[in-house]
Amino acid sequence: MLLSALYRGGRQVEALAVYTETRGLLEQKLGAGPSREGAELHLGRTDGGG
C-alpha cells in the first residue's frame, strides 16, 4: 500500500526506494522475494506502464 500511495502521490523515486529496500530485506531475512503482484507493480511502474 505504501508503494502505491507514494507512486500515486507523485513520489515515484521514493516508491522505488521503498520497493528496493523491502525486497532486499525479504530476501535477506526470509529468503523470499516479492509476490507476483508486487513484482508486476514494480515492472509496470519502472517501464512506464501501469
mmCIF file as Biopython writes it, N, C-alpha, C and O atoms, coordinates in Angstrom:
data_model
#
loop_
_atom_site.group_PDB
_atom_site.id
_atom_site.type_symbol
_atom_site.label_atom_id
_atom_site.label_alt_id
_atom_site.label_comp_id
_atom_site.label_asym_id
_atom_site.label_entity_id
_atom_site.label_seq_id
_atom_site.pdbx_PDB_ins_code
_atom_site.Cartn_x
_atom_site.Cartn_y
_atom_site.Cartn_z
_atom_site.occupancy
_atom_site.B_iso_or_equiv
_atom_site.auth_seq_id
_atom_site.auth_asym_id
_atom_site.pdbx_PDB_model_num
ATOM 1   N N  . MET A ? 1  ? 0.816  -1.191  0.000   1.0 0.0 1  A 1 
ATOM 2   C CA . MET A ? 1  ? 0.000  0.000   0.000   1.0 0.0 1  A 1 
ATOM 3   C C  . MET A ? 1  ? 0.860  1.256   0.000   1.0 0.0 1  A 1 
ATOM 4   O O  . MET A ? 1  ? 0.550  2.224   -0.693  1.0 0.0 1  A 1 
ATOM 5   N N  . LEU A ? 2  ? 1.931  1.242   0.769   1.0 0.0 2  A 1 
ATOM 6   C CA . LEU A ? 2  ? 2.797  2.417   0.815   1.0 0.0 2  A 1 
ATOM 7   C C  . LEU A ? 2  ? 3.377  2.693   -0.559  1.0 0.0 2  A 1 
ATOM 8   O O  . LEU A ? 2  ? 3.431  3.842   -0.998  1.0 0.0 2  A 1 
ATOM 9   N N  . LEU A ? 3  ? 3.808  1.649   -1.234  1.0 0.0 3  A 1 
ATOM 10  C CA . LEU A ? 3  ? 4.378  1.801   -2.572  1.0 0.0 3  A 1 
ATOM 11  C C  . LEU A ? 3  ? 3.372  2.474   -3.499  1.0 0.0 3  A 1 
ATOM 12  O O  . LEU A ? 3  ? 3.719  3.425   -4.200  1.0 0.0 3  A 1 
ATOM 13  N N  . SER A ? 4  ? 2.151  2.001   -3.512  1.0 0.0 4  A 1 
ATOM 14  C CA . SER A ? 4  ? 1.110  2.585   -4.372  1.0 0.0 4  A 1 
ATOM 15  C C  . SER A ? 4  ? 0.796  4.023   -3.983  1.0 0.0 4  A 1 
ATOM 16  O O  . SER A ? 4  ? 0.626  4.883   -4.848  1.0 0.0 4  A 1 
ATOM 17  N N  . ALA A ? 5  ? 0.720  4.283   -2.687  1.0 0.0 5  A 1 
ATOM 18  C CA . ALA A ? 5  ? 0.405  5.638   -2.223  1.0 0.0 5  A 1 
ATOM 19  C C  . ALA A ? 5  ? 1.492  6.617   -2.631  1.0 0.0 5  A 1 
ATOM 20  O O  . ALA A ? 5  ? 1.195  7.719   -3.093  1.0 0.0 5  A 1 
ATOM 21  N N  . LEU A ? 6  ? 2.740  6.229   -2.465  1.0 0.0 6  A 1 
ATOM 22  C CA . LEU A ? 6  ? 3.832  7.115   -2.862  1.0 0.0 6  A 1 
ATOM 23  C C  . LEU A ? 6  ? 3.801  7.369   -4.362  1.0 0.0 6  A 1 
ATOM 24  O O  . LEU A ? 6  ? 3.938  8.506   -4.815  1.0 0.0 6  A 1 
ATOM 25  N N  . TYR A ? 7  ? 3.620  6.302   -5.124  1.0 0.0 7  A 1 
ATOM 26  C CA . TYR A ? 7  ? 3.616  6.450   -6.577  1.0 0.0 7  A 1 
ATOM 27  C C  . TYR A ? 7  ? 2.476  7.356   -7.042  1.0 0.0 7  A 1 
ATOM 28  O O  . TYR A ? 7  ? 2.680  8.266   -7.845  1.0 0.0 7  A 1 
ATOM 29  N N  . ARG A ? 8  ? 1.293  7.097   -6.532  1.0 0.0 8  A 1 
ATOM 30  C CA . ARG A ? 8  ? 0.127  7.893   -6.938  1.0 0.0 8  A 1 
ATOM 31  C C  . ARG A ? 8  ? 0.225  9.335   -6.464  1.0 0.0 8  A 1 
ATOM 32  O O  . ARG A ? 8  ? -0.392 10.230  -7.043  1.0 0.0 8  A 1 
ATOM 33  N N  . GLY A ? 9  ? 1.004  9.557   -5.406  1.0 0.0 9  A 1 
ATOM 34  C CA . GLY A ? 9  ? 1.207  10.903  -4.890  1.0 0.0 9  A 1 
ATOM 35  C C  . GLY A ? 9  ? 2.325  11.648  -5.604  1.0 0.0 9  A 1 
ATOM 36  O O  . GLY A ? 9  ? 2.714  12.737  -5.182  1.0 0.0 9  A 1 
ATOM 37  N N  . GLY A ? 10 ? 2.841  11.072  -6.678  1.0 0.0 10 A 1 
ATOM 38  C CA . GLY A ? 10 ? 3.878  11.731  -7.458  1.0 0.0 10 A 1 
ATOM 39  C C  . GLY A ? 10 ? 5.280  11.553  -6.890  1.0 0.0 10 A 1 
ATOM 40  O O  . GLY A ? 10 ? 6.204  12.274  -7.266  1.0 0.0 10 A 1 
ATOM 41  N N  . ARG A ? 11 ? 5.435  10.603  -5.997  1.0 0.0 11 A 1 
ATOM 42  C CA . ARG A ? 11 ? 6.726  10.387  -5.349  1.0 0.0 11 A 1 
ATOM 43  C C  . ARG A ? 11 ? 7.326  9.062   -5.826  1.0 0.0 11 A 1 
ATOM 44  O O  . ARG A ? 11 ? 7.593  8.166   -5.026  1.0 0.0 11 A 1 
ATOM 45  N N  . GLN A ? 12 ? 7.536  8.952   -7.145  1.0 0.0 12 A 1 
ATOM 46  C CA . GLN A ? 12 ? 7.976  7.712   -7.754  1.0 0.0 12 A 1 
ATOM 47  C C  . GLN A ? 12 ? 9.359  7.271   -7.279  1.0 0.0 12 A 1 
ATOM 48  O O  . GLN A ? 12 ? 9.593  6.079   -7.083  1.0 0.0 12 A 1 
ATOM 49  N N  . VAL A ? 13 ? 10.265 8.209   -7.094  1.0 0.0 13 A 1 
ATOM 50  C CA . VAL A ? 13 ? 11.612 7.849   -6.649  1.0 0.0 13 A 1 
ATOM 51  C C  . VAL A ? 13 ? 11.552 7.226   -5.259  1.0 0.0 13 A 1 
ATOM 52  O O  . VAL A ? 13 ? 12.229 6.232   -4.994  1.0 0.0 13 A 1 
ATOM 53  N N  . GLU A ? 14 ? 10.757 7.797   -4.382  1.0 0.0 14 A 1 
ATOM 54  C CA . GLU A ? 14 ? 10.602 7.242   -3.037  1.0 0.0 14 A 1 
ATOM 55  C C  . GLU A ? 14 ? 9.920  5.877   -3.080  1.0 0.0 14 A 1 
ATOM 56  O O  . GLU A ? 14 ? 10.287 4.976   -2.326  1.0 0.0 14 A 1 
ATOM 57  N N  . ALA A ? 15 ? 8.938  5.722   -3.952  1.0 0.0 15 A 1 
ATOM 58  C CA . ALA A ? 15 ? 8.256  4.435   -4.092  1.0 0.0 15 A 1 
ATOM 59  C C  . ALA A ? 15 ? 9.246  3.354   -4.528  1.0 0.0 15 A 1 
ATOM 60  O O  . ALA A ? 15 ? 9.224  2.242   -4.000  1.0 0.0 15 A 1 
ATOM 61  N N  . LEU A ? 16 ? 10.095 3.672   -5.469  1.0 0.0 16 A 1 
ATOM 62  C CA . LEU A ? 16 ? 11.090 2.704   -5.926  1.0 0.0 16 A 1 
ATOM 63  C C  . LEU A ? 16 ? 12.070 2.363   -4.809  1.0 0.0 16 A 1 
ATOM 64  O O  . LEU A ? 16 ? 12.467 1.206   -4.666  1.0 0.0 16 A 1 
ATOM 65  N N  . ALA A ? 17 ? 12.461 3.352   -4.023  1.0 0.0 17 A 1 
ATOM 66  C CA . ALA A ? 17 ? 13.370 3.102   -2.896  1.0 0.0 17 A 1 
ATOM 67  C C  . ALA A ? 17 ? 12.725 2.182   -1.864  1.0 0.0 17 A 1 
ATOM 68  O O  . ALA A ? 17 ? 13.382 1.282   -1.341  1.0 0.0 17 A 1 
ATOM 69  N N  . VAL A ? 18 ? 11.452 2.398   -1.570  1.0 0.0 18 A 1 
ATOM 70  C CA . VAL A ? 18 ? 10.733 1.545   -0.616  1.0 0.0 18 A 1 
ATOM 71  C C  . VAL A ? 18 ? 10.665 0.120   -1.149  1.0 0.0 18 A 1 
ATOM 72  O O  . VAL A ? 18 ? 10.905 -0.831  -0.405  1.0 0.0 18 A 1 
ATOM 73  N N  . TYR A ? 19 ? 10.346 -0.033  -2.408  1.0 0.0 19 A 1 
ATOM 74  C CA . TYR A ? 19 ? 10.267 -1.359  -3.027  1.0 0.0 19 A 1 
ATOM 75  C C  . TYR A ? 19 ? 11.614 -2.070  -2.936  1.0 0.0 19 A 1 
ATOM 76  O O  . TYR A ? 19 ? 11.691 -3.229  -2.529  1.0 0.0 19 A 1 
ATOM 77  N N  . THR A ? 20 ? 12.667 -1.365  -3.318  1.0 0.0 20 A 1 
ATOM 78  C CA . THR A ? 20 ? 14.003 -1.957  -3.338  1.0 0.0 20 A 1 
ATOM 79  C C  . THR A ? 20 ? 14.452 -2.364  -1.941  1.0 0.0 20 A 1 
ATOM 80  O O  . THR A ? 20 ? 15.000 -3.451  -1.758  1.0 0.0 20 A 1 
ATOM 81  N N  . GLU A ? 21 ? 14.224 -1.508  -0.963  1.0 0.0 21 A 1 
ATOM 82  C CA . GLU A ? 21 ? 14.606 -1.809  0.410   1.0 0.0 21 A 1 
ATOM 83  C C  . GLU A ? 21 ? 13.813 -3.000  0.959   1.0 0.0 21 A 1 
ATOM 84  O O  . GLU A ? 21 ? 14.383 -3.898  1.579   1.0 0.0 21 A 1 
ATOM 85  N N  . THR A ? 22 ? 12.525 -3.002  0.732   1.0 0.0 22 A 1 
ATOM 86  C CA . THR A ? 22 ? 11.667 -4.086  1.217   1.0 0.0 22 A 1 
ATOM 87  C C  . THR A ? 22 ? 12.048 -5.405  0.575   1.0 0.0 22 A 1 
ATOM 88  O O  . THR A ? 22 ? 12.127 -6.433  1.248   1.0 0.0 22 A 1 
ATOM 89  N N  . ARG A ? 23 ? 12.282 -5.375  -0.715  1.0 0.0 23 A 1 
ATOM 90  C CA . ARG A ? 23 ? 12.671 -6.596  -1.421  1.0 0.0 23 A 1 
ATOM 91  C C  . ARG A ? 23 ? 13.979 -7.151  -0.853  1.0 0.0 23 A 1 
ATOM 92  O O  . ARG A ? 23 ? 14.101 -8.355  -0.628  1.0 0.0 23 A 1 
ATOM 93  N N  . GLY A ? 24 ? 14.949 -6.275  -0.623  1.0 0.0 24 A 1 
ATOM 94  C CA . GLY A ? 24 ? 16.222 -6.705  -0.068  1.0 0.0 24 A 1 
ATOM 95  C C  . GLY A ? 24 ? 16.069 -7.321  1.314   1.0 0.0 24 A 1 
ATOM 96  O O  . GLY A ? 24 ? 16.690 -8.341  1.617   1.0 0.0 24 A 1 
ATOM 97  N N  . LEU A ? 25 ? 15.241 -6.701  2.156   1.0 0.0 25 A 1 
ATOM 98  C CA . LEU A ? 25 ? 15.013 -7.235  3.496   1.0 0.0 25 A 1 
ATOM 99  C C  . LEU A ? 25 ? 14.329 -8.595  3.456   1.0 0.0 25 A 1 
ATOM 100 O O  . LEU A ? 25 ? 14.696 -9.501  4.204   1.0 0.0 25 A 1 
ATOM 101 N N  . LEU A ? 26 ? 13.337 -8.739  2.585   1.0 0.0 26 A 1 
ATOM 102 C CA . LEU A ? 26 ? 12.651 -10.025 2.465   1.0 0.0 26 A 1 
ATOM 103 C C  . LEU A ? 26 ? 13.610 -11.123 2.024   1.0 0.0 26 A 1 
ATOM 104 O O  . LEU A ? 26 ? 13.585 -12.232 2.558   1.0 0.0 26 A 1 
ATOM 105 N N  . GLU A ? 27 ? 14.448 -10.809 1.054   1.0 0.0 27 A 1 
ATOM 106 C CA . GLU A ? 27 ? 15.390 -11.807 0.559   1.0 0.0 27 A 1 
ATOM 107 C C  . GLU A ? 27 ? 16.440 -12.146 1.611   1.0 0.0 27 A 1 
ATOM 108 O O  . GLU A ? 27 ? 16.805 -13.309 1.777   1.0 0.0 27 A 1 
ATOM 109 N N  . GLN A ? 28 ? 16.925 -11.125 2.322   1.0 0.0 28 A 1 
ATOM 110 C CA . GLN A ? 28 ? 17.967 -11.346 3.328   1.0 0.0 28 A 1 
ATOM 111 C C  . GLN A ? 28 ? 17.438 -12.095 4.546   1.0 0.0 28 A 1 
ATOM 112 O O  . GLN A ? 28 ? 18.057 -13.059 4.995   1.0 0.0 28 A 1 
ATOM 113 N N  . LYS A ? 29 ? 16.319 -11.669 5.075   1.0 0.0 29 A 1 
ATOM 114 C CA . LYS A ? 29 ? 15.811 -12.227 6.330   1.0 0.0 29 A 1 
ATOM 115 C C  . LYS A ? 29 ? 15.011 -13.511 6.152   1.0 0.0 29 A 1 
ATOM 116 O O  . LYS A ? 29 ? 15.086 -14.417 6.983   1.0 0.0 29 A 1 
ATOM 117 N N  . LEU A ? 30 ? 14.242 -13.585 5.063   1.0 0.0 30 A 1 
ATOM 118 C CA . LEU A ? 30 ? 13.336 -14.719 4.891   1.0 0.0 30 A 1 
ATOM 119 C C  . LEU A ? 30 ? 13.669 -15.618 3.705   1.0 0.0 30 A 1 
ATOM 120 O O  . LEU A ? 30 ? 13.099 -16.699 3.556   1.0 0.0 30 A 1 
ATOM 121 N N  . GLY A ? 31 ? 14.585 -15.169 2.871   1.0 0.0 31 A 1 
ATOM 122 C CA . GLY A ? 31 ? 14.900 -15.933 1.675   1.0 0.0 31 A 1 
ATOM 123 C C  . GLY A ? 31 ? 13.760 -15.927 0.675   1.0 0.0 31 A 1 
ATOM 124 O O  . GLY A ? 31 ? 13.615 -16.852 -0.124  1.0 0.0 31 A 1 
ATOM 125 N N  . ALA A ? 32 ? 12.950 -14.876 0.725   1.0 0.0 32 A 1 
ATOM 126 C CA . ALA A ? 32 ? 11.780 -14.780 -0.149  1.0 0.0 32 A 1 
ATOM 127 C C  . ALA A ? 32 ? 11.806 -13.474 -0.909  1.0 0.0 32 A 1 
ATOM 128 O O  . ALA A ? 32 ? 12.291 -12.461 -0.406  1.0 0.0 32 A 1 
ATOM 129 N N  . GLY A ? 33 ? 11.285 -13.498 -2.119  1.0 0.0 33 A 1 
ATOM 130 C CA . GLY A ? 33 ? 11.168 -12.295 -2.913  1.0 0.0 33 A 1 
ATOM 131 C C  . GLY A ? 33 ? 9.764  -11.736 -2.825  1.0 0.0 33 A 1 
ATOM 132 O O  . GLY A ? 33 ? 8.939  -12.223 -2.051  1.0 0.0 33 A 1 
ATOM 133 N N  . PRO A ? 34 ? 9.494  -10.711 -3.620  1.0 0.0 34 A 1 
ATOM 134 C CA . PRO A ? 34 ? 8.163  -10.107 -3.608  1.0 0.0 34 A 1 
ATOM 135 C C  . PRO A ? 34 ? 7.126  -11.045 -4.226  1.0 0.0 34 A 1 
ATOM 136 O O  . PRO A ? 34 ? 7.459  -11.979 -4.955  1.0 0.0 34 A 1 
ATOM 137 N N  . SER A ? 35 ? 5.883  -10.772 -3.918  1.0 0.0 35 A 1 
ATOM 138 C CA . SER A ? 35 ? 4.804  -11.542 -4.536  1.0 0.0 35 A 1 
ATOM 139 C C  . SER A ? 35 ? 4.772  -11.246 -6.030  1.0 0.0 35 A 1 
ATOM 140 O O  . SER A ? 35 ? 5.390  -10.292 -6.501  1.0 0.0 35 A 1 
ATOM 141 N N  . ARG A ? 36 ? 4.055  -12.064 -6.755  1.0 0.0 36 A 1 
ATOM 142 C CA . ARG A ? 36 ? 3.909  -11.817 -8.192  1.0 0.0 36 A 1 
ATOM 143 C C  . ARG A ? 36 ? 3.281  -10.454 -8.431  1.0 0.0 36 A 1 
ATOM 144 O O  . ARG A ? 36 ? 3.688  -9.719  -9.331  1.0 0.0 36 A 1 
ATOM 145 N N  . GLU A ? 37 ? 2.284  -10.124 -7.618  1.0 0.0 37 A 1 
ATOM 146 C CA . GLU A ? 37 ? 1.622  -8.825  -7.753  1.0 0.0 37 A 1 
ATOM 147 C C  . GLU A ? 37 ? 2.609  -7.687  -7.495  1.0 0.0 37 A 1 
ATOM 148 O O  . GLU A ? 37 ? 2.606  -6.687  -8.212  1.0 0.0 37 A 1 
ATOM 149 N N  . GLY A ? 38 ? 3.436  -7.836  -6.493  1.0 0.0 38 A 1 
ATOM 150 C CA . GLY A ? 38 ? 4.425  -6.810  -6.188  1.0 0.0 38 A 1 
ATOM 151 C C  . GLY A ? 38 ? 5.436  -6.641  -7.307  1.0 0.0 38 A 1 
ATOM 152 O O  . GLY A ? 38 ? 5.800  -5.521  -7.666  1.0 0.0 38 A 1 
ATOM 153 N N  . ALA A ? 39 ? 5.885  -7.755  -7.853  1.0 0.0 39 A 1 
ATOM 154 C CA . ALA A ? 39 ? 6.841  -7.697  -8.954  1.0 0.0 39 A 1 
ATOM 155 C C  . ALA A ? 39 ? 6.206  -7.054  -10.193 1.0 0.0 39 A 1 
ATOM 156 O O  . ALA A ? 39 ? 6.850  -6.255  -10.874 1.0 0.0 39 A 1 
ATOM 157 N N  . GLU A ? 40 ? 4.963  -7.395  -10.484 1.0 0.0 40 A 1 
ATOM 158 C CA . GLU A ? 40 ? 4.275  -6.806  -11.632 1.0 0.0 40 A 1 
ATOM 159 C C  . GLU A ? 40 ? 4.065  -5.309  -11.440 1.0 0.0 40 A 1 
ATOM 160 O O  . GLU A ? 40 ? 4.212  -4.529  -12.381 1.0 0.0 40 A 1 
ATOM 161 N N  . LEU A ? 41 ? 3.721  -4.914  -10.225 1.0 0.0 41 A 1 
ATOM 162 C CA . LEU A ? 41 ? 3.563  -3.496  -9.924  1.0 0.0 41 A 1 
ATOM 163 C C  . LEU A ? 41 ? 4.878  -2.766  -10.169 1.0 0.0 41 A 1 
ATOM 164 O O  . LEU A ? 41 ? 4.902  -1.698  -10.781 1.0 0.0 41 A 1 
ATOM 165 N N  . HIS A ? 42 ? 5.956  -3.343  -9.691  1.0 0.0 42 A 1 
ATOM 166 C CA . HIS A ? 42 ? 7.280  -2.750  -9.861  1.0 0.0 42 A 1 
ATOM 167 C C  . HIS A ? 42 ? 7.626  -2.628  -11.336 1.0 0.0 42 A 1 
ATOM 168 O O  . HIS A ? 42 ? 8.067  -1.572  -11.788 1.0 0.0 42 A 1 
ATOM 169 N N  . LEU A ? 43 ? 7.430  -3.699  -12.083 1.0 0.0 43 A 1 
ATOM 170 C CA . LEU A ? 43 ? 7.753  -3.663  -13.512 1.0 0.0 43 A 1 
ATOM 171 C C  . LEU A ? 43 ? 6.882  -2.662  -14.249 1.0 0.0 43 A 1 
ATOM 172 O O  . LEU A ? 43 ? 7.365  -1.941  -15.123 1.0 0.0 43 A 1 
ATOM 173 N N  . GLY A ? 44 ? 5.617  -2.614  -13.907 1.0 0.0 44 A 1 
ATOM 174 C CA . GLY A ? 44 ? 4.715  -1.671  -14.562 1.0 0.0 44 A 1 
ATOM 175 C C  . GLY A ? 44 ? 5.067  -0.231  -14.264 1.0 0.0 44 A 1 
ATOM 176 O O  . GLY A ? 44 ? 4.870  0.645   -15.106 1.0 0.0 44 A 1 
ATOM 177 N N  . ARG A ? 45 ? 5.582  0.022   -13.087 1.0 0.0 45 A 1 
ATOM 178 C CA . ARG A ? 45 ? 5.929  1.387   -12.687 1.0 0.0 45 A 1 
ATOM 179 C C  . ARG A ? 45 ? 7.252  1.823   -13.304 1.0 0.0 45 A 1 
ATOM 180 O O  . ARG A ? 45 ? 7.406  2.982   -13.691 1.0 0.0 45 A 1 
ATOM 181 N N  . THR A ? 46 ? 8.209  0.901   -13.399 1.0 0.0 46 A 1 
ATOM 182 C CA . THR A ? 46 ? 9.527  1.302   -13.856 1.0 0.0 46 A 1 
ATOM 183 C C  . THR A ? 46 ? 9.654  1.310   -15.380 1.0 0.0 46 A 1 
ATOM 184 O O  . THR A ? 46 ? 10.550 1.963   -15.915 1.0 0.0 46 A 1 
ATOM 185 N N  . ASP A ? 47 ? 8.774  0.597   -16.090 1.0 0.0 47 A 1 
ATOM 186 C CA . ASP A ? 47 ? 8.895  0.610   -17.550 1.0 0.0 47 A 1 
ATOM 187 C C  . ASP A ? 47 ? 7.905  1.563   -18.210 1.0 0.0 47 A 1 
ATOM 188 O O  . ASP A ? 47 ? 7.733  1.554   -19.429 1.0 0.0 47 A 1 
ATOM 189 N N  . GLY A ? 48 ? 7.262  2.377   -17.395 1.0 0.0 48 A 1 
ATOM 190 C CA . GLY A ? 48 ? 6.331  3.363   -17.945 1.0 0.0 48 A 1 
ATOM 191 C C  . GLY A ? 48 ? 4.916  2.870   -18.081 1.0 0.0 48 A 1 
ATOM 192 O O  . GLY A ? 48 ? 4.036  3.634   -18.477 1.0 0.0 48 A 1 
ATOM 193 N N  . GLY A ? 49 ? 4.666  1.605   -17.762 1.0 0.0 49 A 1 
ATOM 194 C CA . GLY A ? 49 ? 3.311  1.070   -17.852 1.0 0.0 49 A 1 
ATOM 195 C C  . GLY A ? 49 ? 2.556  1.304   -16.573 1.0 0.0 49 A 1 
ATOM 196 O O  . GLY A ? 49 ? 3.004  2.039   -15.693 1.0 0.0 49 A 1 
ATOM 197 N N  . GLY A ? 50 ? 1.380  0.659   -16.475 1.0 0.0 50 A 1 
ATOM 198 C CA . GLY A ? 50 ? 0.603  0.674   -15.242 1.0 0.0 50 A 1 
ATOM 199 C C  . GLY A ? 50 ? -0.113 1.933   -15.054 1.0 0.0 50 A 1 
ATOM 200 O O  . GLY A ? 50 ? -0.815 2.101   -14.057 1.0 0.0 50 A 1 
#
